[in-house]
Amino acid sequence: MNLVIGGSYQGKTEYALNTFPRAKFFNQAHLFIKKRLTEGRVKEEILAEILAATSEGQWVIIADEIGNGVVPMDANERNWRDIAGQILIELAKEATEVHRVVLGIGQRIK
């Protein structure tokens, strides 16, 4: 499994498609995490679900970095931001490669 991260609308998906053309893609992982949290799931369940879904074959997980901006005033938004960051840290530990994309330019950071 590989992980591609970056800000919104920075070209992550196109970069991933060009860099890993034979892979399967789990896109917008940050929104998947948000949906699962609204369903009452906890961090460990969400992480396990993502890892199980991407366990066979070559997968690329694509996610926005949502922790680099202004801290949300809403408690649920702050919780999502924190948990998404924690899950992405765990995914990065498991990933073979981690790439960060800014302005369509990707850089391998692991």
Secondary structure, 3 states (H helix, E strand, C coil): CEEEEECCCCCHHHHHHHHCCCCEEECCHHHHHHHHHHCCCCHHHHHHHHHHHCCCCCEEEEEECCCCCCCCCCHHHHHHHHHHHHHHHHHHHHCCEEEEEECCEEEECC
